[in-house]
């Protein structure tokens, strides 16, 4: 059953760390590979993952990059569980993306994966990320309408035409890039780990 906090779904609908379907595992492995390729290019001196959910990515990142790592999420329940299971080298903090603080939450590299599609105010979320003034940003969202089609093909969420519960925003790769560029984001690299869109870049100062 989906978990909620303040009438908002929290975490992933499927635990990506415990996938049994080999196709699903391969898709997630492709996503992880694209993310880590971009992280290696960024050569981060410090990292902040905004919207860390269950902490799967944060723990993987911590294992490869021996730098300061902060992971935030609006869910008190998920952050408490992350703090309980560790590891100690990750600073898990309960904080909404809308409330990110330039002093406390800034990092050399900011990651925001599988978050923006859930926001009622995605533009406000992007501006909050921009306010951190990071050198590098990596962001990802489901690639639509591919995402919905795949859900329908596997018989999921048919009454919602394949829309995953909690997904409020739907971008094709081109639409997502245009959305970010409208907020002063310069895309340096774009990856398409099926069925996601992932971008790496930075915000232009003064725009």
Secondary structure, DSSP 4 states (H G I P E B T S, - for coil): --EEETTEEES-SS-GGG---HHHHHHHHHHHHHHHHHHHHHT-SEEEEES-TTSHHHHHHHHH--SEEEEEES-HHHHHHHHHH--TTEEEEE--GGG--TTTS--SEEEEES-GGG-TTHHHHHHHHHTT--SEEEEEEEBTTHHHHHHHHTT-SGGGTTPPTT----B-HHHHHHHHHTTTEEEEEEE--TTEEEEEEEEPTT-
